[in-house]
Each structure stands twice: as C-alpha cells, then as structure tokens.
Amino acid sequence: MDTSNLSGRTVLVTGAGSGIGRETALLAARRGARLVICDVNDAGLSETEAGARALGRDVLARRVDVSDSDQMRDFADQAHAEAGAVDLLVNNAGVALAASFLETELEDWDWILAINVMGVVHGCQFFVPKMVERGAGGHVANVSSMAGYHASPALVAYSATKFAVLGLSEALREELRPHRIGVTAICPGIINTPITRNARARGEADDPQVRDRLVSLYERRNYGPERVARNLLKAVERNRSVAPIAPEAWLAYAIKRISPRLAGWAARRIASAAQ
C-alpha cells in the first residue's frame, strides 16, 4: 500500500486520543486519508478529531472501549455504513502494567488481556471481513511492542499480551495473503508517550520515585510518537511482517534471534536498572 498519498483511503486507528494513535491518525490525515478513530479518552479524541478536521478531512470519531465486543460491533456497523471497508486498520489501543508475575493479581490479567489482546481481536473480527469481501486488498497494523519478542521480568503480563499480538499478526498475515491484505506487527521500543505515567504498577514499580525515574528515562530518551507514526506507515508501505521501531527495538530483535540466553540476561539487567 502506498502510504505517501492516502487520498481516497480510509484509515481506522484505535486509541487515537493520545500518543502513537493520535500521531498516526494525524499523519494519515495530513497524507489525505479519511479517518475512523476511537478512544475512551473523550477529551483526547476530540482534540485528534479537531486536528484532522482542520486539515479538511472527513472524520468519524466515537468513544469506544475496544475490550467491549458490542461497542466494537456497533462502531464497525457505523463505520461501514458511512465509509465502507477500511483500507488501513491500525489496532493501537493498549495499556501497560509494570509488575512481576508474583506481584500480578488475577484482576490485572483480566484487565490487560481484555484490552491488549481482545481489543486487537475485536478490531480484526469486525473490520477485516469487510476488507476481504471488498476484494481490493488493504493492510492491518497491530501495535505490539519490543516486549512482544524481548520478554521482561518486570512486565510479565504486558509482555504476554504483546507476544500474543505478535503471534496473532504473523498467523493472520499468512491467512490474509491470498486476499492481498498485509499484516504488520508494530514493535516500538522506549517511546515517550503518556502510557509510561498512566501504566498500572505493582510492588516496587508502584513506588512514586521509581515511576518518576522511569518517566524521566523515557523523557530523556525523547523518541516521540510522531516518529513511531512515520515508521509505522513506512512499515505498512514495505509490507513488513515485524517492524521494530527505535534503535533499542532493533537491537533487542537481533539479540533475540541470535542468542536467546543473551536476551534473557539483557532483560534481567534492564529490569533491575529500572528499579
């Protein structure tokens, strides 16, 4: 898919109220796309919608909880009625949890799986069939993470969900290949977005000083979501299967492929340094 010019294309982005979702939606709008966007953050979603409309783009914006299948079904029905099948589906909405396995409660698993995994499943379930039915190809970009192939003992549940998104994406890619629909797992590294401050935390990670140090690390790193958006659209255009984004994500990807033992050691060191 040519993502340099999205005129006449419909791009759907979940979690478009802030961070990577907002920047991806606005970049697509600047390149001419009609937008279909959702989030549970009403204020943030309104700001993204206003930014896209200021560019002269058509926008369908709705408050939707991606973990709720009924809400996603209704959202899809409205989107298809107004805009038809989407050309690019970006399943971006997600949450984070900083905790080891022993610190993670069952309610944490229910919460993070419902959003990070089932949110992506719902996006694919309700939008991909219309893409197939239309027969004009398209692309699905599922936002996983560097933690989706480089597991961290400090992010056990989060890593598990992002591994799931990566596996789903790779399997779906092969299924949709005959329909000329590409699928890419987007795997950002250390990105300065609101998720670092808004993440849930258990144990030592819940210490305000630890959180402040982590947020400060991400801020000093200063790799912003606008750079992720550019690389996301580039990965879609190149029809990549897995797209690490940011140097540390590429490094972790290489280490994981070359030496799983070294990857495990590095993950332990990084987790320890963050505390």
C-alpha positions as CSV (number, residue, x, y, z in Angstrom):
1,M,0.0,0.0,0.0
2,D,1.3,3.4,-0.9
3,T,1.2,5.4,2.4
4,S,2.8,8.5,1.0
5,N,-0.5,9.5,-0.5
6,L,-3.6,8.3,1.2
7,S,-6.1,10.4,-0.7
8,G,-9.3,8.4,-1.2
9,R,-8.3,5.9,1.5
10,T,-10.0,5.2,4.9
11,V,-7.7,4.7,7.9
12,L,-9.0,3.4,11.2
13,V,-7.0,4.0,14.4
14,T,-8.0,2.7,17.8
15,G,-6.6,4.5,20.8
16,A,-6.4,7.7,18.8
17,G,-6.8,10.1,21.7
18,S,-3.1,10.4,22.5
19,G,0.4,9.1,21.8
20,I,1.1,6.8,18.9
21,G,-2.6,6.6,18.0
22,R,-3.1,10.3,17.7
23,E,0.1,10.9,15.8
24,T,-0.6,8.0,13.4
25,A,-4.2,9.4,12.8
26,L,-3.0,12.9,12.2
27,L,-0.1,11.8,9.9
28,A,-2.6,9.8,7.8
29,A,-4.9,12.8,7.7
30,R,-2.0,15.0,6.5
31,R,-1.4,12.5,3.7
32,G,-5.0,12.7,2.6
33,A,-6.8,9.9,4.5
34,R,-10.4,9.9,5.7
35,L,-10.3,8.9,9.4
36,V,-12.3,6.5,11.5
37,I,-11.0,6.9,15.1
38,C,-11.9,5.8,18.6
39,D,-10.7,6.0,22.2
40,V,-12.1,6.0,25.8
41,N,-10.4,9.4,26.3
42,D,-13.2,11.8,25.2
43,A,-11.1,15.0,25.5
44,G,-8.1,13.5,23.7
45,L,-10.3,12.0,21.0
46,S,-11.9,15.4,20.4
47,E,-8.5,17.0,20.0
48,T,-7.4,14.5,17.5
49,E,-10.7,14.9,15.6
50,A,-10.4,18.7,15.6
51,G,-6.8,18.4,14.3
52,A,-7.9,16.2,11.4
53,R,-10.9,18.3,10.5
54,A,-8.6,21.4,10.5
55,L,-6.8,19.6,7.6
56,G,-10.1,19.3,5.8
57,R,-10.5,15.6,6.4
58,D,-13.7,13.6,7.0
59,V,-13.6,12.1,10.4
60,L,-15.8,9.6,12.2
61,A,-14.9,9.7,15.9
62,R,-16.6,7.6,18.6
63,R,-16.0,6.8,22.2
64,V,-15.3,3.1,22.1
65,D,-13.9,0.6,24.6
66,V,-12.0,-1.9,22.4
67,S,-12.4,-4.6,25.0
68,D,-16.2,-4.5,24.6
69,S,-17.3,-6.6,21.7
70,D,-20.8,-4.9,21.5
71,Q,-19.3,-1.5,21.3
72,M,-16.8,-2.5,18.7
73,R,-19.5,-4.2,16.6
74,D,-21.7,-1.0,16.7
75,F,-18.6,1.1,15.8
76,A,-17.9,-1.2,12.8
77,D,-21.5,-1.1,11.7
78,Q,-21.5,2.8,11.7
79,A,-18.1,3.0,10.0
80,H,-19.0,0.6,7.2
81,A,-22.3,2.4,6.7
82,E,-20.6,5.8,6.4
83,A,-17.2,5.0,4.9
84,G,-17.3,1.4,3.6
85,A,-14.5,-1.1,4.2
86,V,-11.3,0.5,5.7
87,D,-8.1,0.4,3.7
88,L,-5.7,0.5,6.7
89,L,-6.7,-0.8,10.2
90,V,-4.4,0.2,13.0
91,N,-5.1,-1.7,16.2
92,N,-3.2,0.6,18.5
93,A,-5.3,0.9,21.8
94,G,-3.4,-0.6,24.7
95,V,-2.5,-0.4,28.4
96,A,0.6,-1.3,30.4
97,L,1.3,-3.0,33.7
98,A,4.6,-2.9,35.5
99,A,4.8,-6.0,37.7
100,S,6.5,-9.3,38.1
101,F,4.3,-12.5,37.8
102,L,4.2,-12.9,41.6
103,E,3.0,-9.3,42.0
104,T,0.3,-9.5,39.3
105,E,-3.2,-10.1,40.5
106,L,-5.8,-12.1,38.6
107,E,-7.9,-8.9,38.1
108,D,-4.8,-7.4,36.4
109,W,-4.7,-10.3,33.9
110,D,-8.4,-9.9,33.2
111,W,-8.0,-6.2,32.6
112,I,-4.8,-6.2,30.4
113,L,-5.8,-9.3,28.3
114,A,-9.2,-7.7,27.6
115,I,-7.7,-4.6,26.2
116,N,-4.3,-5.6,24.7
117,V,-5.3,-8.9,23.2
118,M,-9.1,-8.9,22.8
119,G,-9.1,-5.3,21.7
120,V,-6.9,-6.4,18.7
121,V,-9.0,-9.4,18.1
122,H,-12.2,-7.3,18.1
123,G,-10.6,-4.9,15.6
124,C,-9.8,-7.7,13.3
125,Q,-13.0,-9.5,13.8
126,F,-15.3,-6.6,12.9
127,F,-13.2,-4.8,10.2
128,V,-11.2,-7.4,8.4
129,P,-14.1,-9.4,6.9
130,K,-15.4,-6.3,5.0
131,M,-11.9,-5.8,3.7
132,V,-11.8,-9.3,2.4
133,E,-15.3,-9.0,1.0
134,R,-14.5,-5.8,-0.9
135,G,-11.6,-7.6,-2.6
136,A,-9.4,-4.6,-3.0
137,G,-6.6,-5.5,-0.6
138,G,-5.5,-3.4,2.3
139,H,-3.4,-3.6,5.4
140,V,-3.7,-4.4,9.1
141,A,-1.1,-2.9,11.6
142,N,-1.3,-4.4,15.1
143,V,0.7,-2.5,17.7
144,S,2.7,-5.0,19.7
145,S,5.9,-3.9,21.4
146,M,9.6,-4.6,21.8
147,A,8.3,-6.5,24.8
148,G,6.4,-8.7,22.3
149,Y,9.7,-10.6,21.5
150,H,12.0,-9.4,24.2
151,A,10.3,-10.6,27.4
152,S,10.8,-8.6,30.6
153,P,10.5,-10.0,34.2
154,A,9.3,-6.5,35.2
155,L,6.5,-6.6,32.6
156,V,5.3,-10.1,32.7
157,A,1.6,-9.6,31.9
158,Y,2.3,-6.8,29.4
159,S,4.9,-9.0,27.7
160,A,2.5,-11.9,27.5
161,T,-0.2,-9.7,25.8
162,K,2.3,-8.3,23.3
163,F,3.7,-11.7,22.4
164,A,0.1,-12.7,21.7
165,V,-0.4,-9.7,19.4
166,L,2.8,-10.6,17.6
167,G,1.8,-14.2,17.1
168,L,-1.7,-13.3,16.0
169,S,-0.3,-10.9,13.5
170,E,2.1,-13.4,12.0
171,A,-0.6,-16.1,11.7
172,L,-3.2,-13.6,10.3
173,R,-0.6,-12.4,7.8
174,E,-0.4,-15.8,6.2
175,E,-4.2,-16.3,6.2
176,L,-4.8,-12.9,4.5
177,R,-2.0,-13.1,2.0
178,P,-4.3,-14.6,-0.8
179,H,-6.6,-11.6,-0.3
180,R,-3.8,-9.1,-0.8
181,I,-4.2,-7.8,2.7
182,G,-0.9,-7.3,4.5
183,V,-0.4,-7.6,8.3
184,T,2.4,-6.0,10.2
185,A,3.2,-6.3,13.9
186,I,4.5,-2.9,15.0
187,C,7.0,-3.2,17.9
188,P,8.1,0.1,19.4
189,G,10.9,0.4,21.9
190,I,11.3,3.1,24.5
191,I,8.8,5.7,23.3
192,N,7.9,8.9,25.2
193,T,4.1,8.7,25.5
194,P,1.5,9.1,28.3
195,I,1.4,5.3,28.8
196,T,4.6,5.5,30.9
197,R,2.9,7.7,33.5
198,N,-0.6,6.1,33.2
199,A,0.5,2.5,33.5
200,R,-0.6,0.4,36.4
201,A,2.1,-0.9,38.7
202,R,2.5,-3.4,41.5
203,G,5.3,-4.0,44.0
204,E,8.4,-1.9,43.7
205,A,7.2,-0.4,40.5
206,D,4.4,1.3,42.3
207,D,6.8,3.4,44.3
208,P,6.3,7.0,43.1
209,Q,10.0,7.6,43.0
210,V,10.5,4.5,40.8
211,R,7.8,5.7,38.4
212,D,9.3,9.2,38.3
213,R,12.7,7.7,37.3
214,L,11.1,5.6,34.6
215,V,9.1,8.6,33.2
216,S,12.3,10.7,33.3
217,L,14.2,8.0,31.4
218,Y,11.6,8.0,28.7
219,E,11.6,11.7,28.5
220,R,15.4,12.0,28.3
221,R,15.3,9.3,25.6
222,N,12.8,11.6,23.8
223,Y,11.8,9.3,21.0
224,G,8.4,10.7,20.3
225,P,5.2,9.1,19.0
226,E,5.4,11.2,15.8
227,R,8.5,9.2,14.8
228,V,6.7,6.0,15.5
229,A,3.8,7.1,13.3
230,R,6.2,7.8,10.4
231,N,7.9,4.4,10.8
232,L,4.6,2.7,11.2
233,L,3.4,4.0,7.8
234,K,6.7,3.1,6.3
235,A,6.5,-0.4,7.6
236,V,3.0,-0.7,6.1
237,E,4.2,0.5,2.7
238,R,7.0,-2.0,2.8
239,N,4.6,-4.7,3.9
240,R,6.9,-5.8,6.8
241,S,5.9,-8.8,8.9
242,V,7.5,-7.4,12.1
243,A,8.6,-3.8,12.4
244,P,10.8,-2.9,15.4
245,I,10.8,0.8,15.9
246,A,13.6,2.7,17.6
247,P,17.3,1.5,17.8
248,E,16.8,-0.4,21.0
249,A,13.9,-2.4,19.5
250,W,16.1,-3.4,16.5
251,L,18.9,-4.3,18.8
252,A,16.7,-6.5,21.0
253,Y,15.2,-8.1,17.9
254,A,18.7,-9.0,16.7
255,I,19.8,-10.3,20.1
256,K,16.7,-12.4,20.5
257,R,17.2,-14.1,17.1
258,I,21.0,-14.6,17.7
259,S,21.1,-15.6,21.3
260,P,18.0,-16.2,23.5
261,R,20.3,-16.6,26.6
262,L,21.9,-13.2,26.0
263,A,18.4,-11.8,25.5
264,G,17.3,-13.2,28.9
265,W,20.4,-11.7,30.6
266,A,19.8,-8.3,29.0
267,A,16.1,-8.3,30.0
268,R,17.1,-9.0,33.7
269,R,19.7,-6.2,33.6
270,I,17.2,-3.7,32.2
271,A,14.5,-4.6,34.6
272,S,16.9,-4.3,37.5
273,A,18.2,-0.9,36.3
274,A,14.7,0.5,36.1
275,Q,14.1,-0.1,39.8
